[in-house]
Amino acid sequence: MQKQWESVIGLEVHLQLKTKTKVWCGCSADYDQDPPNTHTCPICLGHPGTLPKLNKKVVEYAVKGALALNCSINRVSAFDRKNYFYPDMPKNYQITQFDKAFAEKGALEFKLKNGKEVRVGITKIQIEEDTGKSIHVAHESLMNYNRAGIPLIEIISDPDLRSSEEAYEYLNTLKSTIKYTGISDVSMESGSLRCDANVSVMEKGSKVFGTRVEIKNMNSFKAVARAIDYEIGRQISELEEGGEVFQETRLWDEDQQITVVMRSKEEAMDYRYFPEPDLLRLVIDDAEVEAIRKTLPETRGHKMERFIKEYGVSEYDAALLSADREISAFFEEVVRASNNPKASANWVLGEVFRVLKEREIGIEAFPMRAVDLGTILKLIDKGDISGKLGKELFEKKLYDLRSPETIVREDGMIQVSDRAAIEALVGEVLTNNAVIVDDYYAADDGRKPRVLKGLVGQVMKASKGKANPNLVTEILLEKLK
């Protein structure tokens, strides 16, 4: 009988914190657009005799992230030196928290597309520093130390994930949760979020995990999922052919869609961890934790519940509208301006999301203010413009700096609600479309509304979209009787 296999996955996520300065020194942490090695000093370059000083804002942001992930905050924690020799680490060691991290025993819950609920434990979260960046050109490697000393938190999950789908949803939920706190950009594209995956397989029903392989060099959540799927298949094939899975670090090759060996996996002893002698223990008291807790914004889960209850949107729509903090803020501003939650949800999820996708931009780059979209919806509700004209006005406002009211007035987009004018248009349409009129009289009750809709369309076309559609329908029904 063929063996059945089960995968075991744990993720290590490194997040850059959005502080103004680095973790151990006063160098600016906003380094992306500046020339190489211009955001450095003797401390972050590891010059002999220099001493690190912990940035208080780093602790505040780290605690915010830990609380958002339901972690316990250790009132006393400590820093350690992780020793390794590589050009991107100018001190030849990294200051991290190996023995006693500041936060542990958290959890993240999410739901898969099939409705299955998953809970993933978080082993610990530790504060540490980022490395410099290696740039490989031709036959030489260049080093940019602007990134060295940027504050990180490393979030280490329990090995609770069992598939690439679960890993993908975990990362999306983690990203959304952390982004709500405002402590990080959580962007794999810009490098403020990086993820390593630990993957092993075991026989189904076994309590003993297989040999763990670490995968690095993944530049998107989808790449993480593909790398995990490949590695699970590779390990199963190796074992079924009588081979052995070795503990090692592998790199994901995006071009070939395979993992390749980088090096044998190091154990903790290989890094010769020992307590950081230049830093005192980190002490966080109850009052500090509670003060930080009070600064946390509304969570995504609470926002979803509120959207459903307060605005009457569906659970599905609430999930989409609350997935991103900036999107949810945009939506609520539209609601305040329009006083129509349902229409606001429909337009944000429809027209706004369409533009974001077409232009491949985030909501922060959307070319229309939320209050202007709310005004467009209000003009539709008041009957000043039709829904069709509302779509035209929306498209104009993407490029036009004038207010929606000014565009409507100056471009002659005001809806026609004059009964006599619409009666005249209806009369012309009925005269010129005798075949459709006969079809209406001949249709059964099930088909009559569709034929009527066609006549309404003809009147709207004759009015160039300006006629009040509700009044058009009312007059047509009167005439057809």
N, C-alpha and C positions, 0 to 999 in steps of 0.2 A: 504494500500500500504506500502510495506516494506521501511524503511528509507534507504537513501543512505548516506554513511559516507565518510569523507575526513580527512586524517591525516595531522598534522602540526608538523614539526620537526625542531629543532634548535640544533646546535652542539657547544660544548665548548671544544676547543682543547688546551692542555697545551704542550708547546714545551720547552725542555731544550736547552739553548744556549751553543755553543761550545767555551766558554771562558776558559782561562787558570786558572782563579781563581773565587771564589764565588762572589755573588752579593754585599755583605756588608763587606767582609773581604778578607784577602790575602790567605786563605786556598786554596790548589789545588782543582780544579774542576774535575780532572782526578782521580776518586776514585774507579772505578769499580773493579779492580783486587787487591786492597789493603785490609788489615785486617780491621775489623769494628772499627769505632771510632778513626781512625788514621788521618783523615783529618778534624780535629776540632780545635776550639780555643774558648776563652771566648766570642767572639762576636757571632759566629754562634751557640754556646750553650746557649746564652741568659743569661750570668752571670750578676748580678746586677752591674750597673755603666758603662757597656760597651756601646759604641756608634757605630752605623752603618755608613759606608762610601760607597757611591755609586760607583761601578766599571764603569768607563767611557766606557770601551769596551762593556759592557752590553747595554748601550744606543745606541751605534753605531750599534750593531747587531740588536737590537729591531727596530730601524728606518729602517734598510735594509729590514727586514721582512715586516714592514708596507708598505713601498714603493712598494715592490713586489706585495702586495695585494691591491694596488691602494687606500690606505688610506690617509686621510688628517692628517698631523702631527700637533698636537696642540703645539704652541710655548711655552705655559706654562701649566704644569700639576703638580699633587701633589700626595704624597703617604699617605696611610691610614693604620690604624691597624684594622685587622679583628680578633676579639677576640673569641677564642674557646679553650677549655681545652681538650687536647688529648696528649698522650705520645709522638707522633711523632713530635710535635711542641714544642721544648724546651723552647721558650719564652712565651708559652701560647697565642701567637698571631702571625699572619702572616702579614708581610709588603706587601701591594698590592696597587693597584690604583682603588679605588671604585668610588669616586665622580668625579674625573677628570683624565681620562686616557690620555696617551701621543698620542694615535692615534685613529681615528674613521672614520666612513662613508666610508668603503672600499667596494670592490666587487670582486667576483670570478666568472668567466664564464667558462662553460664546455659544452661538447656535450655528450648526451647519445648514446647508441649503435643504437637506432632507428633513430638517426639524430636530435632529439629534442635538441634545445639549451636552456640551463638553466643559469640564472643569480642569484646568491645568495649574498645578502648584508652582510657586516660585520659590526656589531654594533660598536665594539671597540676592541682594543688590549691594554692590560695592562701589565706592568712589575711587577713581583712578585718573591717570593722565594719559593723553593721547601721545602718539609718536610723531616724528617728522614724516615727511612724504618722500618716497624714492621715485625718481624720474629716470627711466632707463632710455638712453639715447645711443644708438649705434653700439659702440664697444665700451661705453662708459656709463656709470650711474651717477646722477646728480642728486644732491640732498637739499630739500627745502624744509627748514626747521620752524617755519611760521606756525605749523600745527602742533609742534612739540609743546606739551604742557597745557593744551586745551582740555578743559574738564570733561570727564566722561562719567557716566554710570554704566556699569555692566549688570544686566538683568539675566540671571541664570535660572532657567526653568527646570522643574523636575522632569524626569524622563517619562512624562505622562502622555505624550502625543503618539498616535498609532498610525498615522497616514500623512501623506503630503498635503491632502486637503485640510486636515486639522492644523498642520503647521502654517499653511497659508492663511487660514482664518484667525489663528492665534496672532500672527504678525499684524494683520489688518486691525484686529481689535486692540492690540497693544499700541499700535500707531495712533489710532483714534483716541484712546484713553489718555496717552501722554500728551498728544497735541492739545487736548482740552485744557491741560494744566498750564500750557504756555512756556514750559521749561526747555523745550527743544523743537527744532524744525521737523524732526523725525523724517528726513528725506534720504533715501538710499541714493538718489541721483546726485545730490550735493555732498554726500559722504557723512551727513550728520547722524545717519543710522547705518550700522553695519551688523551683519548677522553671520554667525558660524553655526553649523548644524552638526550634532553628534548622532550618528545613526548606527544601529545594530539590528540583527535579526535573531529570533529564537524560535524554537518549535512551538506551535500553538499549544497553549495550556501550560507551558513551562513557567517556572518562577525565576529561572536563572537567565539573566540577560546575556546576549552574545557579546563578542569582542567589539568595542566601540571604535568607530572611524569618524574623525572630524573632517568636515568639508568647509573650505574657505573660498573666497573670491567670487561671491555671488552678488550681482548688482541690481537685483529686483526680487520682489516676493515670488513672482512666477519662476524666476531662475532658481530660487530656493526650492520650490516645489519640484521642478524638473530634476534638480540635482539629487534630491532625496529619492525620487522614484528610480532614477538610474542606479543610485548606490544600493538601494534595497534589492533591485534585480541582480546587480553584480555580485553582491554577497550571497544571495540565494544560489545563484549559478555556481559560485565557487564552492560552496558547501555541498551541493548536490553532486558535484563532480569529484568529491573526495578531497578537495583542497582545504585551505585554512584561511581565515580572515585575520589579517594582522592589524594590530593597533598602530594607526598611522594618521598623518594629516594629508588630505588630498585636496587638490584644487579643481574647481569646476571650470571646464573648458567650454565656453559659450558657443564657439564656432563648431566644435565637434559634438557638443552635447554629451560629454562624458566627464568623469572625474579621473584625474591623473595623480600619481604619487608625488607629494612634495617632500616629505621627510617622515621618519618614524616619529610616532607621537611621544612627546615628552611627558614624564611624570612630574609631580610636584617637586620631588627631590632634585630633579635636573635643574630647576631654577634656583636652588639654594635660598629659599625664602628665609628671611629673618626680620625681626622687628625694625622698623625705620627709626634710627637713633636720633634723627634731627627733628622729629615731630612728637608732640605730646599726644596722649590718648584723646580721642574725640568724645566729649561729654555733652549729651543733649538731654536737658531736663524736661519734665512733664509740661511745664508752662510754655517752653519753646515749641514743643510739638503741637500743643493745642493752639497756640498763636498762629502757627503755619497752617494748621488744619482749617482755621477760619478764613484763610485767604484763598482756599481752593474754590474754583468756580463750580457751577452745577455740573454734575457728571452727565455723560451721554445717556445713561439709563434713565436717570430722573427726567432729563429733557424729553426723551421719547415718551415717557408716561404723561408728561405735562402737555405735549403736543396733541396726543390722542384725546386727553380729557378736555383741554382748554380750547383747542381749535377744531376738534371733531374730525381729524384726518385718520386714515387707516393706519394700522400697525406697520404695514409695508412702507407707506409714504413717510411715516414718522421716522422709520429707520433710515431712509435715504436722506431726509432733511436734517437729521441729527448726526449723521456720520462724520461730518466735518464741522468744527466750531465756527469757522467763518461762514459756511453755507447756512448754518442754523441762524446766525446773527443777521445775515442778509434776509432770510425768509421772514424773520420776526419784524424786521424794519418794513418790509413790504406789507405785512399784515397791519402794522400800525398806520401806514399811509393809506391803505385801501379800505380798511375795516371789513375785509372779506377774506377770512382765512382759507376757505376752500379754493376760491379762485387764485389766491396767492400761491397755494401749494401746487395747483395745476400748472400755473405759468412758470414757477421756479423749476419744477421737475421736468416740464416740457420745453418751453422756449429757452430758458436760461441754460439748462443743462445741455441743450442742443448746441448753443453757441460755444459753450465751454469746450465741448467735445470737438466741434469743427475747427476751432482755433487752437486747440491743445493748450489751454490756459487754465489757471486757477481762478476762483471767484474774486481774489484780490485784484486781478487784472481785467475783470469784466467792465466793459466801457460804459455801463449805465448805472447810475445810483439806484439803490433800492427804493428810495422815496419816489423817484421818477417812474419806476415800474408800478408802484402803488398808485400813483396819480393816474396812470393809463387805465388801471383796473377800475378806479373810481369814475373816470370819464365814461367807461363802458356801462357801469352800474347806473349812472345817472341818465343814461340814454343820449349823452352828447355825441357818442360815436358808437358804431356797431362793433360786434366782435371781429368782423373781417377788417374793418378800418383799424381796430385795435392792433391787429397783427401787423398791418402796414405801418402804423405809428411806432410800434416796437422796433421794426427793422430800421426806420428812419432815425430813431433815437440812439441807435448803436453808433451812429456817425455824426449826428446833429447835436450841437451844443445848446440849442434853444430848448426852453421848457416844453413839456408835452402840450400844455394849454396853448402856448404860442404857436407851435407847429400846427395844431388843429385849426386855430383861427386864421393864421396867415396862409396855410396851404389848402384852405377850403375843405376840410375833412369833417365838418360838423354834420351830424346825422340829421336826415330829413324826417321830421315827425309831423309835418303838416298833413292833415288828413285829406284835404282836397287834392294836394299834389300827388299823394300816394294813390288815391282813387283813380286819378287820371292815368297813372302808370299801369295800375292793375287792369284798367279798361283796355289799354293798348295791348297788353300781354295776352289777355283773354281773346281779343279779336284776332291777333296774329298767331295764336297757337290753338286753333280749333281742334286739331287732332288730339292734343294733350287734354283739352277740356273734355272731349268725347270719351277719352280713355278714363278720365276721372269718374265720369258718370257710370261707365260700364264696369269699373273696378269693384271688387268686393271690399268689405270693411278692412280686411287685412292688408290690401294693396293700396287703398285710398291715400293713407298718409305719405307713401313714397311718391305717388303721382303729385300730390299737393306740394311736397318738398321741391319737386322739379319746377313747378310754377313759381314758387317763392324764389327759387334761384334765378328764374328769368326776370322777375321784377327787380331783384337785387342787381342783376347785370345791367338792366336798363337804367337804374339809378346810380351806376358806377359804385355800388357798395354803400351808398349813403342813406338809403331808406331804412327806417326802423323795422327790423325783421319781424318783431312781434306784431306791429301794426299792419304790416304787409299780410301776415298770415290771417289776422282778424278780418281784414277787408276782403281778402280772397274767399274766405269761408262764407262771408255774407253774400258776395256776388254769386258764388257757385250754388247757393241755395235757390 
